[in-house]
């Protein structure tokens, strides 16, 4: 029989696979559509899939204070993605993307240590290898190593947004899964739409793109797997393993788009696999 901890680890890896697939599709669609339009439509898709889950597995909605945490988590998610997109649009992707990814994973790890104490040495070593792997995998080869203070600041804000989502979504009712996610997704959708209006974008053509809808399905799936995983294993373990999604995005880009994967990115994938082994044993 699989222990709850191992099941939590497996669900965390499913979360990484789902998020990585969603990011791959999202990156592909933002080449054609406004990035905030992609966020709005993908959030609709996420709401749809989570509503289906809520119908199949009914659960009550959280009370007022807990509902606010779920709404705030969705806002943090938009802040993380929105500032990341803006930072990437300014260039310097080689440092912006890994900075946001590592900060987004490190903040919840510190929170988990404060909440549950230090993990054992093997798991902590796995965390360090995972951070190094995420950094290497997220780097885009050929980009300039110089970065402006504005880009770096946006990357830090993005990481804080991602880390805030990981932490704050756990502050709603712990035993609930789908109802807090519905509130979080609605918040995500509303804030994304406001940003779309602010940037004078539009949704033209985005509604009919199946890839954008699949982006939302995978994104919602990753969040759902994470919500399940953090109930079965330590929060920091669930966060770190779920944050390995850049490796999936890179591998999918290599398989389907024939994009070049640098030596350092392959090294990052290797470190990530070693990290998974250390954390799982």
N, C-alpha and C positions, 0 to 999 in steps of 0.2 A: 504493500500500500504506500502511495506517495505521501510524504509528510507535508504538512501545511507550508513549511518554509520552502521546500523544493517546488511546490505548486506555485507559491508566490514568486519564486525566481523565474519559473517558466512563463508565468503570466507577464512578468516584467519584460522578458525577451519578446513575447508576442507584441507587447506595447511598442517596443523599439522597432520591430518589423513593420507594424502597422503605421507608426509615425514616419518611419523612413520612406515607406511607399507613398504616403500622402505628400511628404515633402518633395519627393521625386516628381510626382504628378503636378504638384503646385508650382514647382520651379519651371516645369515645361509649359504650363498654361500662362504664366506671367510673361512669357515671351510674346504672347498675342493679346492678352487682356490686361486691363488695369489691375494692379496688385490688390487694391482694396475691393474691387468688384469680385475678384477671386475669393477673397476672405468672406464677403457677404454671401455669395452663392454657396460656397463650401460649408458655411455655418448653417444654411438652410438644410443642406443634405445631412449634416450632423444631427440637427434637431429631428429630422424625419426618422433617422435610424434609431435614435435614442427613444423617441416616442413609441416606436414599434416594440422596443425592448421593455418599455414601461407598461405597455399593454399586455405583453406576454408574461412579465413578472411584476405585477402591481406592487407599489409601495407608496406610503404617504409622502407628502411634501414636507420638507423641514419647516419648523416654525420661523417666526420673523427674524430673530438674531442670526440663526444658522443660514437662513436664505440669503441674508446680506453677504455672508462669507462666500457663498457660491457665486453670487452676482459679481463680487469683487474679484474672484478668481478669474472669471471670464474677461473682465476688464484688464487684468494683468496679462492674460494671454494675448489680447490685442496689442497692448503696449509692447510686449516682447516681440511679436511679429512685425508690427508697424515700424518700430524703431530699427529693427534688423533690416527690413527692406530699405528704409531710408539710408541707413549706414552703408549698405551694399551698393546703393545707387551712386554714392559718392566715391566709389572705388575702394582700393585697399582691402579686398575681400580676404586676402591671405591672413590678415590679423583680425579683421572684424568678426568673421564667422566663428573661428575657434574661441575668441575671447567671450562672445555671447554664449556659446555652447558650454564652455567650462564653468563660467560664473553661474549659469543657470543650473548646473548640476551641483556645484560646490556649496551654494547657499543652503539648499535643503539638506545636504550632508551635515553641515554644521548644526542645523536645526535638529536633525535626527540624533546627533551626538548629545546635544543639550537635553533632548527629550528622553532618550533611551540609553545614554551612556556610550562610552567608546566601544566600537566593535572589536572583536579579537584581531590579533596582528595580521592574520592571513587575509581577512576581509578588508582590513584597512590598506594592506599592500595592494589588494585588488582594486580598491578605489583609486589609489595613486596611479596604477597602470592604466585604469580606465580613463582618468583625466588626460594622461599623456596620449593615449590612443585617440581620444576625441579631438584633441588639439591637432594631432598630425593628420587625421582623416579629414578634418574640416578645412585644412589649409588648401587653397587653390593654387596649383603650380603656375609659375610664370607671373604671378602678381607682384607688385612692388612691396618691399618690406617696410617702406616708410608709411606712416599713417598720420593723418591730421588729428589734432586734439578733438575736433568735432566728431570725426568718425569713431574715435576711441570712446568718447563720451557716450555716443549713441549705442555702441556695442555694449558698454557697461550697463546702460539703462535697459537694453534688451535682455541681457542676462538676468538682471534683477527682476524684470517682468516675468521671464520664464520660471525663475526660482520662486518668485512670489506665487505663481499659479500652483506649482507643486505643493507648496506649504499650505496656502490658504484653502485650497479645495479639500484638504483633509480636516479643516476646522469646522466644516458642516457636520451633520450627524454622521458619525463614523460608519454605522451599519447601513446607511442608505447609499445607493449607487446611482441610479438613473434619474431620480427627481432632482438632486443637486446639479447633475450634469445638464438637465434641461434648462434650469435657471442660468447656469453658467453660459450655455450656448446662446440663449436669448440675449444675454448681456453682450456676449462676443459679437453677435449679429448687429445689435443696435449701435454699438460703438464703431464697428467697422463701417456701417452705413453712414454714420455721421462724418467719419474721416473721408469717405468717398465723396460726400457732398462738399466737405471743406476743400478737398483737392480738385473739385470741379470735374470729377470723373462721372462715368455713367455705367449702367449695366448692359448696354447694348451688346447683344450676341452672347453674353455670358450665361444666361439662363439655359440656352440650348446646347451648351458644351457638356457632353457626358463626362469628359475628363475632369472638369471642375467638380461635378457631383461625386465622382469617385474619390476625388481628393478629400471631400468632406466626409465620406464614409470611412476612409482610412484614418483620418484625423480623429473622428469620434470613436472609432474602434480602439485606437491607441490610448485615448483618455480612459475609456471604459476598462481596458485591460489594466491600466495603471491603478485605477480605483479599486479593482478587485485585488491586485497584487499587494497593495499597501495594507490590506486587511490581514494578509497571510504571512508577511515577512516584515522586517524592519523598514521604516519609511526610507532611510538613507539607501538601503540596498535596492528597494523598488525604484527610487529616483535614479541612481547611478545606472542600473541596468536598462531602465527605460530610456535613458539619455544617450544610449549607444546608437540611436537612430541614424546619425550621419554615416555610419559604416554601411547601412542598408541603402541609403540614398546613393552613395558612391558606387556600390556594387551594381545597382540597377542602372545607373548612368553608363557604367562600363558595358553591361550586357546589352541594353536596348539602344543606347545612343552611340555606342562605340567610343565613348570619351576616354581620353588617356588618363590612366591612374598612375601617379608618380610613385617613385620608390618609397618616399616618406609616407605616402598614404597607405601603401601596402604594409609598411612597418606599423602604422597605426592600427590597421585591421588585425595584425598579428598580436599587438599589445592588448587590443580589446578582447580577442579570443582567450588570451592568457588571463586577463582580468576576470572574465566570466568563469573560467575554470577555478581560479582562486576563491572567488566569492561563493561559488556553488558547492565546493567540496566540503 
